[in-house]
Amino acid sequence: MNYRQVHLDFHTSEHIAEIGKDFSKENFQEMLRKGHVNSITVFSKCHHGMSYHPTRVGCMHPHLEFDLLGAQIEAAHEIGVRTPVYLSAGIDGYMMSLHPEWLRYAYVDGKIKPPDYTWPGFHHPFCFNSPYLDYLLAQILEVVESYDADGIFLDIVGVNPCCCRYCLKELYDRGEDPSDADALLRQAERVYANYTRRVRECIDSVKPGLPVFHNSGHITRGRRDLARMNTHLELESLPTGGWGYDHFPLSAAYAQTLDMDYLGMTGKFHGTWGEFGGYKHKNALRYEVALSAAFGAKCSIGDQLHPRGKMDNATYTLIGAAYSELERKEPWLCGAENIADVALLSIQNKVWQDKSDSGVCRILLEGGYLFQVIDAEADFSKYKVVIIPDNIQIDGELEKKLKNYVERGGKVLASGSSCLDARKENFVLDLGARYIGANPFNPDYIRPRFEISDMEIADYVMYSKGDEIRSNGGEVLADRVDPYFNRSTFKYCSHKHTPPSPSSISAGMTEGKDGIYIAWRVFEDYATSGMLILKKVVCYALDRLLGDRKSGVVSLPSQGVFTLTEQKRENRLIAHLLYAAPVKRGDGVEVIEDILPVYNTELKINVGNRGVRRVYLAPQNENLDYSISDGVLTTTVSRLECHQMVAVE
């Protein structure tokens, strides 16, 4: 994949005339150059079911009079721009009107739920267990036979339980009950695996190895088998479209561990997909593109082409503001691998933002820790600390893996009901505590026994559900203080909380030989409440476990982002420093407009015994003064505006 891609949406109603009337090769090429674009996803078939080229299989848009897809590919290739081709796989408005029996049917509250056609929008996806799959495969085959496509992008797909007549028949033939959610899920897994296999066979019959991506919007953590049904990953993450600015780092930090090429997909839109006339500020797009680069991802920016086919000058001026910077940075991005000290063991089979995972990610970003997100299949030995957040139960294989990890010197940070055995009776690792059970008091309080920067020692309320523990030969790092009583209708105190009782104190945070345990769901709590003491407690625990083993440390403000990558071929380390502060406007939309400079940022990188011959700002190529003591390089970036790379050779 190339670094500077555009995803050119073109979902165009059959009720609009003069399709492609204003398309010209000159305008198309001019806008690609203005936007510094070197790859553009162009449309074969949209959600309306319209094809934008002559077709013997589907329905060419009735108001298109020429081969728009072919013209776009020819124009792009003429100036060295790649052209993956898009087909709407799951939604097809034209075919829906002809074969509604091929649609996917949900099973809700003991009944099969039919599609709702009454609202203005794309109504319902198709089931790939129906004859629709043959229709789709014929469309894909037509594209790869007729056009010089640089890849295939298939949209609106995934493992989706279905009760259409084709799926019901297979369930009955197997003797399975459609009211059994597990049986429906197994059926959906079989259908999706068959779909991806047949797509691959279809494409390889003409162009073996052509890149293919099946887009479901998100990468399911813990399902490497699903990820590897793609040749690469495109991490859809539009911050203003409901994803927020925390989604992409979490998604990319997992993709880093899969040994696959991946890109981050944002949009030029103020809101989300399908928006005409919505433009975000160029500083937002600059930051989002830089964030992709810092997390090892290539970049894709979503656009939507006007039905008349003329590329929008304002859009490609906006895109060019971000991609012109990225183009200059590419020599320090190609082949770079992200370095991580800390791993977040994610809850399995989650596609959207789990609150615990989001809380971990936010604390790690704000604390400047180098991290990745892992599943149970990952190599734990690569990390100095593994975080097991809030509610992950440990089965037999995972228990063996964790015990082997700590025996080899790794450390664990666990919280809430995590790290308990299958019966939820005790911890599987030595975390310095014995598990008693769920604490009957809520809320309760934490009193740290350690100093907290910018805060005093006090009883801090914990909004999340806590657990009761006793010290078991470990060191108590913080106490749990219970309230006098739980608040109820007839028994309460003041406006909100019952105050802490000085006579009801027990262990709340302990350390054993294998790591540290915090007896609350601190990460879910931080994602929900954002209370500062939660971050302070977690950062203290991480700093204690990491000691002087951190690969890098930076003095950025809490909204800053720090990553560290290595280009092994160039024998070069690259530190990425980013800073922007999203603000919420309107109905909770996160917006970046102003980017304020940050001055005199101190950067420390553990270079060990490697010889350093040069430290400089990239891509400016300006040398920086530095010192090295005990294998730690220290330098200062005098001014950071949005994104700055520091290269160590």
N, C-alpha and C positions, 0 to 999 in steps of 0.2 A: 504493500500500500504506500501511497504517497502521503506526505505530511499535510498538504493543504487542499482538502476536499470540500466540495459543496454538494449537498443533497438537495436536488432541484425538484421539489414536489410539483406535481401537475395534475391534481385531481380536478377534472373539468367537466361540468355538467353537459349532457347532451342537449340541453335547452339553450346553450349559448352558441351563437353563430360566429363565423369568421375566425375559426381556430387557426392559430399560427399565421394570421394574415400579415403581421408586422415582423415576423422572423426574418433575420438576415444573417448570413455568415459573418459579415463585417461587425455587426452589433454584438453577436454572440462572442466572437473572438476578442473584441475590444473590452467587453465587460470581464471576461476571464483574465485578461492581462491586467486590467485595473484592479481586480480583486486578488492578484497574485495566486491564482488558482491553478493547481496542476492535476486535479482529478475532479470529475463531476458526474454524479449519479443522475442519469437521464431515464425518462419513462417510456416503457413499452406499453404497460396497461395500468390504469389507475383504479381507485376504489369504485368509481362509477361503472367500471367494466369496459371503459372505452380504450381502444388501442390507438396509438399515435403513429401508425405506419400501416401500410397495406397488410391485410391478414387473411389467410385462408381458414383460420381457426375461430377467432373471436369476432368482435365488432369494432371496425374502424370508426372513429368518431365521425358522426354523419356530417359535420361541418368542417372537416379537415380535408383539404384537397391535394395534399402532397405528403411525402414520407418525412415527417418531422423528426422522428428518431434517427433515421439515416442521415439527415442533414446535420443534426446536432453532433453525431459521432464523427462525421467527416470533418466538420469545422473544428472540433476539439482536437482530433488527431493531427490535423494539419499544423497545429501550433504546439504539439507535444503534450497535450492534456489527455489523461486517461478517462475512460468512460464505462464504469460499471452500469449495468442496466437494471432498472427497477420493474418488478411486476407485483401488483397487489395479489397476494396468494389467498388470503383468508376472506377478503371482501370483494364482491363483484356484483355491482348493482344491476348490470344488464342480465347476467345469468340468474340472479335471484328472481327476477320476474318470470323467467322461463321454467326454472326448476326449484321451486321453494322446498321441495322434498329433499333436496341435497343440503339444506342448511343444518347447522348445529343446533340441537335442542337441549336445553338445560333441564335438570331434575331438581325442583325446589319444593320443599314441604310436602313430599310424597306425591307430587304431580309433575308431569312433563310440561314445561313452560314453553309455549310457542313464542315466536318472534313478535315484537311490537312494531308495526309499520306506521304508527300514527304520528311519530315525531320527525322533524326535518333533520335528517342526518343519515349516516351509514348504519343500516339497521341491524344486520346480523351476519356473522361469519359462517363460512361453509365448513362442513365436516369432510376431512380428508379420507374418510372411510367410505365415502359415497362415490358415484361415477364422476363427481366434480374433479377428483384428482386426475383422472385421465385427460379431462379438458385442460386443466392447468399444465400438465406435463406437455401436452401438444403445443401450448403457447410458448413454454420455455424452449422446447426443441426448435420451434420456428425462429425464435430470437437467436439462439446460438448457431443455427445453420445459416441465417440470412445476414447477420450483422457481426462486425468486429468488436464484440463486447469484451471489456476487460474484467468482467465479473458479473455475477447475478445477485441481486438483492431482493429477497422475498419477504413480504411484509404481512403482519397480523397472523402469526403462527405460534404454535406452542403446544404444550401438553394440556388439553382442554377436555374434561369429561363431557360426554355427549350421550343423549338418548334418542338420536334419530333412528329410523327403522333399521338402518344397516348395522349400527352399533348394538341395538337391542337384539337383533338376530344373532350376532356373534356371542353376546352375553348368554342368551338362552341356549345356544348350541354348546356352550361350555358349562351350562348348569349354574350360572352365576346370576345373582339377584341385582337388578338395576337400582334398587333402593339401597344397596350396600355401597357406600361412598368409596370404600377401598377397591371394590370390584370395578366401579366406574373409572377410578384412577388407573388401575392396571390396564384396562381397555384403552384409555387415552394414551398411555405410554406406548402400547403396541401400535396404535394408529400413527402416532407421531414418528416413531422409529421407522415404520414402513414408508411414510411420506418422505422423510429425509433420505432414506436409502434409494428410493425410486428417483428422486430429484437428482441425486448424485450419479446414478446409472444413466439417466437421460442425458445429462450434460456431458459426461465422460464418453458417451457414444460418438460425440462430435468433437469436443475440445477437452481432452483429458486434463484434469487438474485445474480447470478454470475456477477461480475463487467464487465461493458461495457463502452468503450469510443469510440465516433465517432469523428475522427480527420479531421478537416478542416484547421488545421494549426494555428488557432487563436480563441480566445474566443470573441464573439461579445458583446461589452459593451452595457448595456441597454437591453439585451435580456436574462433575467433569464430563460424564458421558454425554450430557446434552450439549455442553460447550463444544465438545470435539466433533459434533455433527456439522460444525462450521469450519471453514478454512481459516477464519480470523474472527475477531469480535468487534462489534460496533456498539459502544456503550452509550445508549440514548439517555441524555441527561440535560434537559432544558431547565435551568434554574428558575426561570420565571414561569414555567409551565406547570408548576406543581411539584417539581423535583426538589427545588431549593439548592443552595450552594454546598450542603453537606453530602448530597447524594453521590456526586461524581468521585470525590476522594475515596469513599467507601467502596464503590464499584470498581474503580481502577486499582485500588490496593489489593483487591482479590484477583483481578485479571493478571496482575504482575506475576502471580505464582503459577499460572497455568501454562507457561512456555508457549504462548500463542501471540501473534501480532494482534494489536488492538488499537482502536481509535476512540476518541471521545467525541460524541455528537451533541452539539448545542444548536442554537438557532439564532438567526438575526432578529427574530420576532420580539416585540415587547412582551407578548404572552407566550402562546404555544403554537403548534402546527396549524396551518390553514389560515393564517392571519394575513390579510392584505392591508397594507398601509401601517403596519406596526413595526417600529424600528427601535431597538434598544440603543443606548448610548455607546459610542465607540469604545469608551473605557471599560464597559462591561464585557464587550467582546474581546478586547485586548487581554483582560484578566482571565476570561474563560479559556482562551486559546493557550495562554501561558500556563494555566493550571493543568491542562492536558499534557503539555510538554514536560512539566515538572514531575508528573506521575508516569512518565514513560510512554504516553499515548500519542499517536498521530491525531489529526484534527479533522472534523467535519462540521460544517456550518449549514444549517437548514435554511433554504429559501423556498419561495413558491412563485412559479412563473405565471405571469398574466396570461389569460386565455389567448390573447392575440400573439403571444410568443416573443415579445420584445423584452430583453433583459433590462432590469431596472438600474439606472445609474446610481441612485442613492444607496441601494443595497450593496453594490459592488465597490462603491467608495468606502462604505462602512466595513465591509469584509476586508478590503485592502488595507485599512488601518491596522488590523490585527495580523493579517497574513504577510504583510511586508516586513513586520518585525520578526515573525516566525521564520521567514525565509532566510534572514540573516543569521538566525540562531541554529539552523539545522546542522552545521558541522559539529556542534557540541551535543547534538541529540541522537544522531544516527548510531545505532548499536549500543546505546547506553542502557545499563541495567541499574535499577533502583536498589539501594542499600537499606537494610532494615535491622534495627536492634530488637524491636518489639513485634510480636504477632498477636493479633486478635483472632482467637478461635471462634468462628462465627457459628451461630445457630444454623443447623442444616436446613436446606431446602427453602431458603427465604429469597424472594425475588425483589421485594420492596424494602424499605428501610425499617428494620426491626429497631424498636426504641433502644434496647440495650446496645446493639451494634452502633447505632447513631450516637449514643452517649459516649461510648468508647472513642469513636472516631473524632468527635468534637474535642474531647479532652486531649487526645494525642496531638491533634492539630494545634490547639491553643498552647499546649505545653512544649511544642517544638520537638516532639519525639519522632524518630524515623521508624515507620511501621509498615506492615503489610497485613492483609486479612487472609486467613488460611482456613481450610477445611480439614477434616480428619485424615485426609490422604496426604497432606503436606509433610515435608521433611522438617520436623520440629527443631532439629539440631542446628539449623541456620540462625536461630534466634536466641538472644540472651534471656528474654522474658516472654512467656506466653500468658496472655490475659484470657481467663475463662469467666465470662461475664454473667452474673445474675441468676441464670436458670438453666445451665447446661448440665444435664445428667451424664454420668460417665458409664459407658457400657464396657464389656470385657476387653475388646480390642483397643479401645481408646485408653482404658486404664493401663494396659500394658505399655502402650506407646508413651503415655505421660510418665510412668515410673521409670522407663528407660531414659527418657529425656532428663529428668531431675537427677538420676544416678550419674549422668555424664556432665553434671554441672549446671544444667538449666534451672531457671527459677519460674515460679508460677505466681500470678496474682489472681485470686478468685474472689467472688463476691456473691452475696445472697445465698441461694440454694445450689450454687454450682459446686462442682468437685465432690458431690456426695455419691455414695455407692447406689446401686440399683434400688435398694430398699429405702433409701433416703435416711439411713440411720447414722452414718459417720462419713468422715472425709476419707478419700482413697489415698491422699497424700498427707505428709506431715506439715500442716500449716499452723502448728502450735495451739490447736484448739480441738475440743471435743464438742460434737454437735448435739444440741438438746432438742431443738424443734423450733417451729415458728413462734416468734415472740407474741404473746397475747395482747401487748400494748401497741397502739398505733394512734398517733405518731409517738415516737420516742426520741431520744437525744444521743448525740455523740459528743464526748469530751476528749479531744486529743491530748496525749501525753507528750507531744513534741511541739516545738515552736513552729508557728505558721507566719510566713511573710505577709505583712500588711494586715494581719488580723491578730486578735488576742485569743488566749485560751478561754473557752466558754463552753456552755452546753448548747450545742447547735441542733435545731430540730431536724429530724429526718422524715421527709414526707413519704418515702417508700416503706413497704413492709419490711420489717427487720426479722432477724433470726436470733435465737438464744443460744449462746455457746458458753463453754467454760474453758479456761486456760488449761492446756494439756502439756505442760513442760516447755511451752514457748514463751516468748516475750510479749506482754500486752502493750500495744502501741497506742491504743485509745480505749476508753471506757464507753459502755452503753449505760445511759441513765434513763430509767423508766419514769413516766409521769405518775402522779398520785393515783390516778384512775383514768379509765377510758371515758371519753365524752359520750353522754347519752341524753335522752329526752329529759330525764329528771335529775341528772347528775352531771354538772358541767361547771366550768370556770372561765370567766372572761369571754372574749369574743370568739376565740378559735381553738387554742391549745390549752390542755391542762398542763401546768408548769412541771418541770422536772422535780423529782423527789430526791433529796440528798441522801436518803436512807436506802435507795434502790439502785445500786451500782454494780455492774458486772462487766466482763470483757466484751469489747465490741470490735476490736481489730487486733489480730495476733500475727506473730511471725514464728514459723518453725523452720526446720532445715531445708524444706522444699519450697518455701515461699511465704506469701502474706495473704491473709484472709480478712475481708471486710464484711461484717455481718448485716449488710443491707444491700438492696438492689440499687447501688449507687449510680450505675450507668443509665439505667432506665429513668431514675430520678433526675439525673442531670439533663437528659434529653427533654424531660417534661418541665422541670422547674428552673434549670439553669443556675441553681444556688451555688455560690462561689466555694463554700466549704467543701462541697463534694469534689470539685476539681483539685483543691488544695490537698485533700486527703489522698486522692489517687496519685497525684504527682509526687507527694512525699514517699508513697510506697514504691513507685517506679524508680525514683532517684535512689532509694535505699537498695533496691534489688540490682540496679544497673551499676551503681558505684562509679568507678572511673572507666567503665567499659563502653561508654557512649561513643558512637562513631562520629557524632557531630553535635554541637551545641550552638544555638544562635540567640541573640538578644532581641528578637522581634517582639512587637506588641502581640497581644493575644489573638488578634484577627490576622496575623501573619501566617504564612505557610512556608515550611522549610522541608526540602527533600535533598537527598544526596545520591548522585548516580556515579557510575564508573564506566568509562569507555576503555575496555581492557586492551583493545588493539592499539589505541593511542597512548596507553599507560597514563590515563588522565582521570582525575576526579572532578566532578562538577557539582557545586552547591547551587540549588535554586532557592532564591529568596523572593517571596511574593507578599504584597500587602494591598488589600482593598477592604473596605467596610461596607457590606451590603446593608441597606436600610429597607424596612418594610413600608410599603405604600399601598393605598387602596385596600383591597380585600386580602391583605397578607402577602402580596407579591414582593419578593426580594429584588431590589433594584440596586445596581451600581451606577453611579453617575460621576461623583467626584473621587479622584484618587489623589490622596495627599502624600507628599514625599515623606520618607522616614530617614532620619539622619543618624550617622555614626553607629551602625549596626555591627556589633562584634560577632565574629564567626570563629569557631574552634572546630578543627577537623583532626581526628585521630589518624595520623599517617604512619604510625608505628616506626619501623626502621627504614622505610622507603626514602630514598633520596629525593629531595624536591629541588627542581632547578628554576621553577617560575610559578608565580601566582599572579593572576590577572583577571580583569573584568572581561566577560565575553557577552556580546560580540565586539565590544568597543576596542579590545586589544590593548587595554591600559594596565600597566603593571601596578601591583599593590605591594606595599611593604608588609613584611610578615616576620614572625619569629617562631622558633620551634623549641619546645621544652618537654622532655620526657615523652617524645613521640607525638605531641599535640601541637599542631600548627595554629597560630592565632593571627588573624588579620582583621581589618576594619573596613567596612564599606561606608564611605562618607555620605553617600546619598543613594537611596533606593526609591524608584518611582515605578510602581506596578510590579515589575519583574526584573530581577537582575541575576545573572549567572556569574559565579566565581569559579574559575578553572584553576586546578592545581596540577601541574605537570611535573 
